[in-house]
């Protein structure tokens, strides 16, 4: 958690994934949002999927749009 707190986007994404797997969607959303804001491609995707599950489609679409503009994004 120290790495995530210090701004490491990989650590933020990993922490979000851990929390999501533990059933903590709110915690996952927090960390994936921080990582996505920092440009973490997989966090962008995970966050958009979570927002779809939460039926927050407009916000999910915003993150998907950002993902589509990311030239480093693999085919996800």
N, C-alpha and C positions, 0 to 999 in steps of 0.2 A: 504494500500500500504506500510505502514511502516513495517509491519510484513514481507511482501514479500521482501522488500529491505534489511531486516536484516537477510535473509537466511531461513525463514520458508517455507519449500517446500509445505506444504498444502496451505498456503497463495499464493504462486506463482502459484500453479495449479488453485486455485479459481480465481485469477486475470486473468490468461490466459483464463479460461472459460468465465468469464464476458466479456472480450474484444472480444472473438470469437463471442459471442451472440450479441455484438454490431456491428459486421461486420468488426472488426479490426483483420484480419488474421495475419498481421505482428506483432502486439503487442502480440497476443495469442502465436504465434510461439516463440517469445522472452522469454516469461514467462514460457511456457511449456518446452522449452529447458533448462532453468535454473533449473526448478523443476526436470526434467528428469535426468539431469546431477547429481543432488543431490539424485537420486534414487527413486523418487516418481513414483510409479507404474502406477497410472492413468494418470499422465502427459506423461509417456512413450507412453501409448496407444493413448492418444489424439494427441500427436505430430505425431506419425506414421500415423494416419488417416488424419491429416491435410496435411502432406507431400504427401500422396497419392492423395488427392484432388488437390494439386498443381502440380501433375505429377512429383514429385521429388522422383521417385520410389527407386532409389539406396539408398538415405539417409533414406527413410522410412524403407527399409529393414534392414538397420543397427540398427535403433532404435527397430524394431521388434525383431531382433536377441538378443538385450540386454534384451528386455522384456521376451523373451523365457528363458533366463538364470536366470531370477529373481525368486528364489524359493519362494518368498512371494507373487508372483502375483496370484490373484484369476483367475478363469477361464474366462478371458476376451479375 
